[in-house]
Amino acid sequence: MVGVAFVQMEPELLDPETNYCKAERLTREAVEKGASLVVLPELFDTGYVFNDAGELEAVAQPIPSGRTTEFLEWLAEDTGSFIVAGTAERADGGFYNSAVVVGPEGYVGKYRKTHLFNREKLFFKPGDTGFRVFDLGFARVGVMICFDWFFPESARTLALMGADVIAHPANLVMPYAPRAMPVRALENRVYTVTADRVGEERGVVFTGMSQIAAPTSEVLVQAGRTGETVGVAEVDVSLSRNKKLNERNDVFMDRRREFYLL
């Protein structure tokens, strides 16, 4: 069994230093409660509702050489934990909505959001990393970001790649994901950790309700719609690695791919 956690926080728009302080406080609380893996929200350090590209340019940073990755590396080393956190990445003459994975030994990797939502398309390039799974030793952790949840292929791809746990940094504005993510966990027999933000930013209200769901679709812990908090649950990766429903059904082996459009 291993402890995993979501951090539900309210980032301050265009104020990374304040957001580092919030993330540190909440991450330390999660680790004190037994978490070895902590998931922070999408764009935890910058806020979300940019008016123009100039605002994004002022806060976006390269990965792994930027200030945000350095902060996360320091925090992971100091707490002995692994952290997945959403951030705005500056690269290739533009910007990506990305997630950084770090651990006690430093930088592990990154993922760039595949499915951009609404006004994100005005500022970010579509992600080009493809879905990625990181072996952290105690678990294989796949990463998707916010609107990726809407596409079942996202979680399925990560599960087929061997993910035990799907880390899901998010800034959710539609009410559906808290109901859908337990289904993603069930149909792929993996754990999912959705770390959402809360609050209102330039008229946009975020849904909160961060959660950890089990391969059985059981919601192990869920936050409310408001308030900064952490949620911690123990996960058993052997459950994720067993895709059998009974002696005759295996959720991956039973797929009839010759009849699927994809």
Backbone bond lengths (Angstrom), bond angles and torsions (degrees), N, CA, C in turn:
res aa  C-N    CA-C-N  psi(-1)  N-CA   C-N-CA  omega(-1)  CA-C   N-CA-C  phi
1 M - - - 1.468 - - 1.528 108.91 -
2 V 1.321 115.64 143.00 1.463 120.92 178.96 1.525 108.86 -139.15
3 G 1.317 117.21 144.85 1.449 121.74 -179.62 1.517 111.91 -86.02
4 V 1.337 115.63 130.96 1.465 121.45 173.87 1.521 107.63 -124.60
5 A 1.325 116.08 155.51 1.465 119.23 -174.36 1.513 111.23 -146.47
6 F 1.331 115.00 150.33 1.458 120.52 164.83 1.521 108.18 -106.89
7 V 1.315 114.88 149.13 1.453 122.63 169.73 1.523 107.16 -111.03
8 Q 1.313 117.09 118.66 1.468 122.24 174.60 1.519 106.80 -102.95
9 M 1.340 115.90 116.94 1.462 119.00 -175.37 1.523 110.01 -138.65
10 E 1.317 114.60 168.89 1.463 121.58 178.42 1.518 108.53 -116.44
11 P 1.332 117.70 93.94 1.462 119.95 -179.40 1.524 112.30 -64.19
12 E 1.307 114.54 149.97 1.464 121.30 172.60 1.526 108.12 -91.51
13 L 1.312 116.78 126.64 1.452 121.41 -176.21 1.527 111.28 -61.02
14 L 1.333 115.69 127.71 1.467 124.14 174.19 1.519 112.46 62.54
15 D 1.331 117.88 30.96 1.472 122.13 -177.18 1.529 110.15 -136.17
16 P 1.336 117.92 70.65 1.460 120.04 -176.89 1.517 114.77 -56.45
17 E 1.317 118.41 -39.42 1.467 119.53 -175.61 1.525 111.32 -62.97
18 T 1.326 116.72 -42.39 1.470 119.56 176.28 1.522 110.37 -63.04
19 N 1.327 116.52 -39.25 1.459 120.25 -178.29 1.520 111.76 -70.32
20 Y 1.330 117.55 -31.64 1.465 119.43 174.04 1.525 110.04 -61.41
21 C 1.313 116.27 -42.16 1.468 119.95 -179.43 1.526 111.17 -63.10
22 K 1.334 116.27 -43.91 1.468 119.53 177.85 1.520 111.01 -62.68
23 A 1.328 116.01 -45.80 1.463 120.04 -178.08 1.525 110.98 -63.89
24 E 1.305 117.19 -39.25 1.459 119.51 178.96 1.523 110.91 -62.65
25 R 1.319 116.25 -48.16 1.471 119.98 -178.22 1.528 111.22 -59.20
26 L 1.332 116.71 -46.55 1.453 120.68 -176.16 1.529 111.86 -73.41
27 T 1.328 116.91 -35.77 1.464 119.64 177.29 1.520 110.66 -65.35
28 R 1.319 117.12 -42.63 1.471 119.87 177.84 1.531 110.77 -61.88
29 E 1.313 116.80 -38.35 1.462 119.72 177.10 1.525 110.73 -62.62
30 A 1.340 116.66 -42.85 1.463 120.33 179.48 1.523 111.28 -62.86
31 V 1.327 117.31 -42.61 1.466 120.88 -179.61 1.521 110.29 -66.66
32 E 1.327 116.69 -39.88 1.470 120.21 177.35 1.526 111.55 -61.20
33 K 1.341 116.28 -27.37 1.465 120.81 179.13 1.525 112.44 -89.03
34 G 1.323 116.87 4.63 1.455 120.13 172.33 1.506 117.01 109.28
35 A 1.324 118.55 9.41 1.459 120.44 -177.63 1.521 111.99 -82.47
36 S 1.326 115.58 133.11 1.465 121.75 170.86 1.521 111.13 -98.41
37 L 1.337 116.29 -23.19 1.458 122.93 176.84 1.514 108.53 -123.90
38 V 1.328 116.62 126.36 1.462 121.96 -178.79 1.530 108.32 -122.77
39 V 1.335 116.19 129.75 1.459 121.73 179.70 1.520 109.19 -111.12
40 L 1.331 116.12 124.68 1.461 123.77 177.42 1.529 109.67 -100.09
41 P 1.335 118.61 162.31 1.465 120.49 -176.92 1.524 114.29 -67.43
42 E 1.297 115.19 169.32 1.455 123.86 169.29 1.530 108.91 -60.60
43 L 1.336 116.80 138.23 1.468 122.25 176.74 1.533 110.89 47.99
44 F 1.331 116.15 43.86 1.470 120.76 -175.87 1.516 112.15 -61.25
45 D 1.323 117.41 -26.76 1.466 121.22 -171.98 1.513 114.06 -95.77
46 T 1.343 117.96 -16.22 1.464 120.43 -171.30 1.516 114.73 -117.06
47 G 1.340 117.88 -18.20 1.452 119.58 -164.52 1.515 109.93 80.08
48 Y 1.330 116.47 -179.67 1.464 120.20 -165.43 1.527 115.25 -122.24
49 V 1.329 118.65 -41.07 1.461 120.73 -168.02 1.531 109.61 -92.24
50 F 1.324 115.01 87.42 1.465 120.85 179.41 1.525 109.62 -82.83
51 N 1.313 115.81 138.55 1.463 120.07 176.56 1.519 112.09 -78.94
52 D 1.325 115.43 -33.44 1.455 119.25 -177.32 1.524 108.84 -157.17
53 A 1.323 114.75 171.02 1.456 120.30 -177.60 1.521 111.93 -64.89
54 G 1.328 117.13 -26.29 1.457 119.92 179.36 1.520 111.95 -63.76
55 E 1.330 116.83 -38.81 1.467 119.51 177.25 1.524 110.70 -63.98
56 L 1.318 116.28 -43.47 1.458 119.42 179.14 1.523 110.84 -64.38
57 E 1.315 116.67 -41.78 1.457 120.54 -179.13 1.528 111.52 -60.50
58 A 1.331 116.39 -31.62 1.464 120.23 -177.59 1.527 113.00 -70.55
59 V 1.339 117.19 -21.69 1.473 119.38 -175.19 1.528 113.42 -118.59
60 A 1.327 118.59 -18.02 1.465 120.54 -179.26 1.523 110.24 -69.35
61 Q 1.340 115.24 146.53 1.459 120.43 -176.23 1.519 110.46 -138.53
62 P 1.327 116.46 155.38 1.464 119.03 176.70 1.525 111.51 -70.77
63 I 1.310 115.50 157.44 1.465 123.42 174.80 1.533 107.20 -122.41
64 P 1.337 118.52 126.28 1.466 128.32 10.20 1.524 115.23 -101.44
65 S 1.318 117.99 8.43 1.465 119.47 -171.02 1.526 114.10 -84.97
66 G 1.328 118.37 -4.84 1.455 121.04 -175.64 1.524 113.75 -82.39
67 R 1.322 114.66 171.10 1.458 121.91 -176.28 1.532 111.93 -62.03
68 T 1.327 118.14 -39.33 1.465 119.59 -177.38 1.521 111.31 -64.60
69 T 1.329 117.39 -46.97 1.465 119.37 178.83 1.521 110.44 -62.26
70 E 1.317 117.64 -40.79 1.464 120.68 178.42 1.525 110.93 -61.57
71 F 1.336 116.99 -41.75 1.461 120.16 177.07 1.521 110.99 -61.68
72 L 1.329 116.74 -46.54 1.460 120.67 -178.48 1.522 111.20 -64.65
73 E 1.318 117.44 -38.60 1.464 120.70 177.19 1.523 110.62 -61.91
74 W 1.322 115.48 -44.29 1.469 119.60 178.48 1.520 111.16 -61.99
75 L 1.325 116.81 -43.91 1.457 121.13 -178.12 1.526 110.86 -66.33
76 A 1.329 116.99 -41.23 1.463 120.32 179.26 1.521 110.98 -64.63
77 E 1.315 116.59 -42.66 1.468 119.74 178.50 1.527 110.92 -64.80
78 D 1.325 116.70 -42.24 1.458 120.73 -176.11 1.520 112.31 -69.02
79 T 1.329 116.89 -30.80 1.467 120.34 -178.26 1.526 112.60 -100.49
80 G 1.340 117.30 -7.94 1.452 120.42 -177.71 1.518 113.56 67.76
81 S 1.311 116.85 30.51 1.466 121.04 -175.33 1.523 111.01 -121.35
82 F 1.336 114.78 168.97 1.455 122.10 169.09 1.528 107.94 -103.22
83 I 1.327 116.23 143.17 1.461 121.74 -176.04 1.523 109.20 -132.31
84 V 1.327 115.60 135.17 1.471 122.67 170.28 1.522 106.25 -116.51
85 A 1.323 117.13 125.52 1.465 120.16 -174.02 1.515 110.80 -143.38
86 G 1.337 115.94 137.81 1.456 121.29 177.68 1.515 111.58 -82.98
87 T 1.341 116.49 139.90 1.452 121.34 -177.62 1.521 110.26 -153.63
88 A 1.312 116.56 160.89 1.459 121.73 175.76 1.521 108.53 -89.23
89 E 1.328 115.78 119.71 1.457 121.23 -176.30 1.522 110.77 -101.80
90 R 1.326 116.06 132.20 1.465 121.92 172.63 1.532 108.06 -95.76
91 A 1.325 117.14 121.62 1.467 120.42 -179.35 1.522 109.63 -166.98
92 D 1.324 115.96 153.89 1.468 122.38 172.25 1.526 112.65 55.30
93 G 1.324 116.41 34.85 1.447 120.36 178.73 1.511 114.35 72.60
94 G 1.323 117.62 17.25 1.457 121.86 179.40 1.510 110.72 -158.44
95 F 1.346 115.85 -150.45 1.458 120.51 -173.70 1.527 110.18 -138.20
96 Y 1.332 114.45 146.52 1.458 121.90 175.14 1.529 108.94 -125.22
97 N 1.318 115.68 144.44 1.454 122.20 170.06 1.529 105.56 -85.43
98 S 1.317 116.71 104.75 1.456 121.70 -166.59 1.515 112.45 -122.73
99 A 1.325 115.32 168.74 1.459 122.64 171.60 1.517 108.01 -128.91
100 V 1.328 115.46 137.98 1.459 122.80 179.28 1.521 108.65 -106.26
101 V 1.318 116.43 139.34 1.458 122.34 174.25 1.524 107.92 -116.49
102 V 1.323 116.40 123.87 1.460 121.87 179.66 1.527 109.17 -133.58
103 G 1.332 115.53 162.03 1.455 120.90 177.74 1.502 111.42 -146.36
104 P 1.310 117.36 -174.64 1.468 120.80 -177.74 1.530 113.32 -57.90
105 E 1.332 117.24 -24.73 1.460 121.33 179.60 1.527 112.71 -95.08
106 G 1.346 116.58 1.33 1.450 119.12 176.78 1.514 113.99 117.46
107 Y 1.321 115.34 -152.46 1.455 122.97 -175.07 1.524 111.07 -67.68
108 V 1.329 116.56 133.48 1.460 122.29 178.55 1.524 111.13 -107.19
109 G 1.336 117.63 -46.62 1.450 119.84 -179.18 1.508 111.80 172.24
110 K 1.328 116.07 -174.33 1.459 121.17 -179.43 1.514 109.94 -145.11
111 Y 1.305 114.85 162.26 1.466 123.57 174.55 1.517 107.56 -136.48
112 R 1.332 116.45 139.03 1.458 122.01 177.45 1.526 109.54 -107.63
113 K 1.323 116.73 129.43 1.466 122.90 -173.20 1.521 112.01 -54.17
114 T 1.321 115.57 128.51 1.457 121.92 -176.44 1.522 112.06 -80.20
115 H 1.330 116.98 -44.32 1.466 121.81 -173.73 1.525 109.99 -111.69
116 L 1.316 116.79 106.07 1.460 121.14 -178.73 1.523 110.29 -82.68
117 F 1.339 115.72 142.91 1.459 121.68 -175.64 1.524 111.26 -107.58
118 N 1.314 116.49 125.39 1.460 123.59 168.62 1.534 111.44 50.77
119 R 1.330 118.02 -121.03 1.473 121.69 -172.48 1.525 113.58 -69.46
120 E 1.318 117.29 -10.46 1.467 118.76 173.84 1.525 110.55 -57.55
121 K 1.334 116.43 -30.42 1.459 120.28 -179.03 1.524 112.77 -66.07
122 L 1.325 116.29 -17.08 1.464 120.01 177.88 1.522 112.03 -77.51
123 F 1.326 117.23 -21.86 1.456 120.49 -169.61 1.531 114.31 -122.20
124 F 1.337 116.77 -31.05 1.457 119.89 -173.20 1.526 111.47 -109.40
125 K 1.318 115.34 149.18 1.453 121.39 170.08 1.526 109.18 -79.82
126 P 1.335 118.03 147.91 1.470 119.24 173.90 1.523 110.03 -61.39
127 G 1.310 116.07 139.91 1.459 119.87 -178.64 1.515 112.42 -61.17
128 D 1.336 115.77 144.00 1.461 121.09 -177.07 1.525 113.27 -124.01
129 T 1.326 117.49 9.13 1.466 119.34 -179.28 1.520 112.27 -81.69
130 G 1.340 117.19 -21.15 1.444 119.86 -166.49 1.524 108.91 71.67
131 F 1.313 115.71 169.25 1.462 119.80 -179.73 1.520 109.75 -72.43
132 R 1.332 115.53 144.52 1.457 119.88 -173.49 1.522 110.41 -134.76
133 V 1.325 115.09 145.71 1.459 122.92 176.29 1.523 107.84 -122.02
134 F 1.326 115.71 132.82 1.463 121.90 -176.85 1.524 109.43 -114.64
135 D 1.319 116.14 127.13 1.462 120.88 178.37 1.522 108.30 -85.85
136 L 1.340 115.76 108.65 1.466 120.83 -177.93 1.524 112.08 -95.69
137 G 1.308 116.64 6.73 1.458 120.59 179.44 1.512 111.86 96.97
138 F 1.314 116.71 -61.63 1.460 120.99 179.48 1.524 112.41 -83.40
139 A 1.326 116.70 -14.88 1.470 121.61 -179.81 1.519 109.47 -165.67
140 R 1.322 114.70 153.90 1.464 121.05 171.85 1.525 106.93 -96.82
141 V 1.320 116.42 119.76 1.462 121.84 -171.33 1.528 110.01 -113.62
142 G 1.331 115.59 119.79 1.449 121.49 173.17 1.517 109.89 -94.65
143 V 1.325 116.58 156.95 1.471 121.00 -176.36 1.525 109.89 -128.76
144 M 1.330 115.17 131.90 1.449 121.36 165.53 1.531 107.12 -137.17
145 I 1.325 116.73 161.66 1.461 120.93 -174.11 1.527 109.97 -123.59
146 C 1.310 116.07 125.26 1.454 125.99 170.56 1.526 113.08 38.26
147 F 1.331 119.96 -108.48 1.465 124.49 -170.62 1.529 113.20 -58.94
148 D 1.318 117.96 -14.64 1.467 119.86 173.27 1.531 110.80 -54.82
149 W 1.348 117.17 -28.13 1.461 120.47 -177.85 1.527 112.06 -60.12
150 F 1.342 116.58 -28.75 1.462 121.12 -174.21 1.524 112.05 -67.15
151 F 1.323 116.27 -18.57 1.452 122.55 -177.34 1.526 108.32 -107.09
152 P 1.332 118.03 108.85 1.469 120.08 -177.39 1.522 113.04 -56.38
153 E 1.336 115.79 -25.40 1.464 119.70 179.96 1.527 112.19 -61.74
154 S 1.317 117.32 -27.05 1.468 120.23 -178.61 1.523 110.88 -62.93
155 A 1.325 115.83 -56.97 1.458 119.71 -179.52 1.522 111.34 -66.35
156 R 1.339 117.15 -38.20 1.462 119.98 -179.87 1.530 110.87 -62.43
157 T 1.331 116.49 -42.61 1.460 120.13 178.99 1.517 110.82 -61.09
158 L 1.323 116.62 -45.81 1.466 120.05 179.87 1.525 111.01 -62.90
159 A 1.328 116.59 -40.53 1.466 119.89 178.67 1.521 110.97 -65.14
160 L 1.327 117.36 -42.25 1.459 120.64 178.75 1.525 111.35 -65.48
161 M 1.327 116.54 -26.69 1.461 121.22 177.22 1.526 111.92 -80.70
162 G 1.331 116.82 -3.41 1.457 119.80 174.00 1.506 116.14 105.07
163 A 1.335 118.10 11.74 1.463 119.95 -179.57 1.528 111.19 -64.53
164 D 1.313 115.85 134.29 1.467 122.22 170.24 1.521 110.40 -89.71
165 V 1.331 114.35 -36.32 1.466 123.06 -177.39 1.522 107.65 -130.81
166 I 1.319 117.23 137.15 1.458 121.23 172.82 1.518 108.42 -107.31
167 A 1.329 115.92 116.35 1.461 122.16 175.11 1.522 108.27 -86.58
168 H 1.337 115.98 130.23 1.464 121.39 -169.27 1.532 110.25 -132.45
169 P 1.340 118.10 77.65 1.464 119.63 172.07 1.521 109.73 -62.96
170 A 1.345 117.14 138.20 1.464 119.09 -172.84 1.521 111.80 -149.32
171 N 1.329 114.20 154.60 1.470 124.41 166.39 1.519 105.80 -129.48
172 L 1.312 117.29 73.27 1.458 122.18 -170.05 1.529 111.73 -76.78
173 V 1.321 115.49 135.81 1.466 120.45 175.52 1.527 111.49 -120.71
174 M 1.327 118.12 -18.61 1.462 121.55 174.27 1.529 108.62 -93.53
175 P 1.319 118.60 151.11 1.463 121.13 -171.48 1.519 115.04 -84.51
176 Y 1.326 118.44 3.39 1.458 120.18 -166.33 1.525 114.98 -85.99
177 A 1.317 117.93 -32.39 1.468 120.67 -171.09 1.523 113.69 -57.11
178 P 1.336 120.12 -40.42 1.468 118.24 179.58 1.526 113.34 -59.67
179 R 1.349 116.99 -24.77 1.466 120.00 175.35 1.522 111.56 -87.28
180 A 1.331 116.72 -30.78 1.460 120.30 -174.69 1.520 113.04 -81.55
181 M 1.321 118.22 -34.85 1.462 119.30 -173.72 1.527 113.17 -62.83
182 P 1.334 120.99 -37.55 1.471 118.31 173.87 1.523 112.71 -60.45
183 V 1.338 117.18 -30.49 1.460 120.32 176.27 1.525 110.00 -70.45
184 R 1.338 117.02 -41.43 1.465 119.60 175.90 1.526 109.96 -58.77
185 A 1.327 116.87 -40.30 1.463 120.62 178.26 1.520 110.90 -64.19
186 L 1.325 116.59 -43.58 1.464 121.40 -177.70 1.520 112.06 -66.21
187 E 1.327 117.20 -50.02 1.460 119.73 -172.64 1.518 112.37 -69.52
188 N 1.334 116.60 -19.58 1.462 120.89 177.83 1.527 113.12 -109.61
189 R 1.320 116.76 -5.47 1.458 123.16 -177.24 1.530 111.09 50.99
190 V 1.331 114.59 56.68 1.461 122.72 175.02 1.529 108.66 -134.01
191 Y 1.312 115.92 166.13 1.460 121.20 169.52 1.522 108.71 -87.75
192 T 1.317 116.49 145.41 1.466 121.12 174.17 1.524 109.15 -125.27
193 V 1.325 115.07 139.54 1.472 121.39 178.62 1.518 107.79 -125.04
194 T 1.323 116.60 103.28 1.468 122.03 179.25 1.520 109.23 -97.88
195 A 1.328 115.93 116.84 1.465 121.89 177.48 1.524 107.85 -107.61
196 D 1.322 116.21 102.84 1.456 121.48 -177.44 1.523 109.81 -100.92
197 R 1.308 116.01 163.79 1.453 120.96 173.82 1.524 109.60 -100.09
198 V 1.319 116.46 169.68 1.460 122.79 177.02 1.519 109.03 -128.44
199 G 1.330 114.79 174.92 1.451 120.60 175.22 1.517 113.13 99.35
200 E 1.320 114.74 -175.59 1.461 122.84 179.02 1.510 108.85 -126.51
201 E 1.339 115.42 138.07 1.459 119.92 -177.18 1.525 108.55 -137.39
202 R 1.319 116.55 112.09 1.465 121.99 179.90 1.529 111.60 50.22
203 G 1.335 115.12 44.28 1.449 121.62 176.33 1.510 115.29 87.12
204 V 1.323 118.44 -7.00 1.464 122.02 178.23 1.526 108.72 -93.90
205 V 1.327 116.45 125.03 1.468 122.24 -178.96 1.523 108.69 -103.64
206 F 1.327 116.20 131.00 1.454 121.55 -178.17 1.531 109.97 -99.43
207 T 1.342 115.50 150.96 1.458 120.12 -165.96 1.521 114.95 -85.41
208 G 1.338 118.70 -18.83 1.457 118.44 -175.07 1.518 110.73 62.88
209 M 1.344 115.98 -139.20 1.462 122.56 177.28 1.529 112.52 58.08
210 S 1.332 116.60 38.00 1.463 121.03 173.38 1.521 109.10 -54.97
211 Q 1.326 116.30 151.44 1.460 117.79 -175.30 1.523 111.91 -156.55
212 I 1.327 114.99 161.00 1.456 123.65 169.24 1.525 106.77 -121.40
213 A 1.329 116.37 124.33 1.463 121.42 -179.08 1.521 109.78 -116.35
214 A 1.334 115.65 147.17 1.457 123.27 -177.31 1.521 111.15 -97.30
215 P 1.334 118.02 165.77 1.466 121.28 177.52 1.525 113.91 -59.89
216 T 1.301 117.61 -15.41 1.467 122.16 176.59 1.519 112.71 -88.28
217 S 1.326 117.65 -1.28 1.469 127.55 -174.60 1.527 112.21 81.69
218 E 1.329 117.97 -0.72 1.460 120.51 177.50 1.526 110.01 -66.49
219 V 1.333 116.87 133.11 1.458 121.13 174.25 1.528 107.43 -85.70
220 L 1.317 115.81 112.63 1.458 120.91 -174.15 1.521 112.16 -77.61
221 V 1.313 116.33 -34.37 1.463 121.44 176.77 1.522 107.67 -158.83
222 Q 1.342 116.12 142.60 1.461 120.54 179.90 1.512 109.65 -143.54
223 A 1.327 115.66 139.24 1.462 121.77 177.17 1.525 110.00 -87.11
224 G 1.317 115.86 171.32 1.447 121.59 175.75 1.515 112.08 -84.30
225 R 1.323 115.29 -175.57 1.459 120.99 -178.90 1.527 112.22 -78.29
226 T 1.304 117.74 -18.82 1.453 121.92 -179.11 1.526 109.05 -133.09
227 G 1.301 115.41 162.13 1.450 120.61 172.69 1.522 113.78 94.27
228 E 1.332 115.13 137.92 1.452 121.36 175.46 1.524 108.94 -80.06
229 T 1.337 115.63 131.45 1.458 119.45 -176.41 1.515 109.43 -159.94
230 V 1.318 116.04 170.18 1.454 121.52 171.65 1.521 108.41 -123.85
231 G 1.324 115.96 151.44 1.456 122.11 174.20 1.512 108.73 -129.08
232 V 1.316 116.78 131.75 1.461 121.84 -176.88 1.522 109.25 -126.04
233 A 1.319 116.34 138.52 1.462 121.65 175.72 1.521 108.73 -144.40
234 E 1.328 116.04 152.40 1.455 121.03 173.76 1.515 109.37 -90.94
235 V 1.327 116.09 136.50 1.455 120.99 179.74 1.523 109.20 -120.36
236 D 1.314 114.99 148.57 1.458 123.21 179.45 1.521 107.28 -113.66
237 V 1.342 117.31 102.64 1.461 119.59 -173.10 1.530 112.05 -66.06
238 S 1.322 117.80 -18.35 1.460 118.83 177.04 1.527 110.90 -63.61
239 L 1.320 117.45 -28.48 1.461 120.67 175.90 1.524 111.08 -68.07
240 S 1.336 116.07 -39.01 1.467 119.77 178.23 1.520 111.71 -66.67
241 R 1.301 116.50 -31.29 1.462 120.15 -175.09 1.527 112.79 -86.57
242 N 1.309 116.27 -6.65 1.459 120.75 176.76 1.523 108.64 -102.43
243 K 1.305 116.72 105.71 1.466 121.32 -176.13 1.535 112.53 -94.10
244 K 1.316 116.85 8.90 1.457 120.14 -178.74 1.527 110.86 -86.07
245 L 1.334 115.20 133.90 1.456 121.05 173.07 1.522 111.19 -89.86
246 N 1.306 115.65 -31.16 1.458 123.48 177.71 1.523 106.97 -161.55
247 E 1.301 118.57 -170.46 1.458 120.29 -175.60 1.524 113.21 -69.07
248 R 1.328 117.78 -15.06 1.465 120.71 -176.92 1.524 114.46 -114.41
249 N 1.329 117.25 -11.45 1.472 119.59 -175.72 1.521 112.10 -122.72
250 D 1.321 114.19 127.02 1.458 123.71 174.73 1.524 106.48 -124.47
251 V 1.334 117.15 124.04 1.469 119.32 -170.31 1.523 113.48 -64.66
252 F 1.325 117.49 -22.18 1.461 119.54 176.44 1.522 111.62 -95.83
253 M 1.320 117.83 -43.00 1.459 120.62 -178.45 1.528 111.97 -66.62
254 D 1.336 117.27 -27.08 1.462 120.61 -177.77 1.525 113.91 -82.45
255 R 1.307 117.85 -5.07 1.467 118.90 -179.41 1.528 110.66 -63.55
256 R 1.341 116.48 134.96 1.466 122.57 179.40 1.524 108.29 -103.55
257 R 1.315 115.32 75.14 1.461 119.92 -171.05 1.527 113.06 -64.04
258 E 1.328 117.50 -23.12 1.464 119.21 179.90 1.516 112.58 -66.60
259 F 1.362 116.47 -15.31 1.461 120.09 -179.79 1.530 113.10 -105.20
260 Y 1.310 117.06 1.71 1.460 120.70 -178.09 1.536 109.40 -92.75
261 L 1.316 115.43 150.48 1.458 119.92 178.03 1.516 111.78 -74.84
262 L 1.338 116.59 -26.20 1.461 119.58 -178.88 1.511 109.99 -97.19
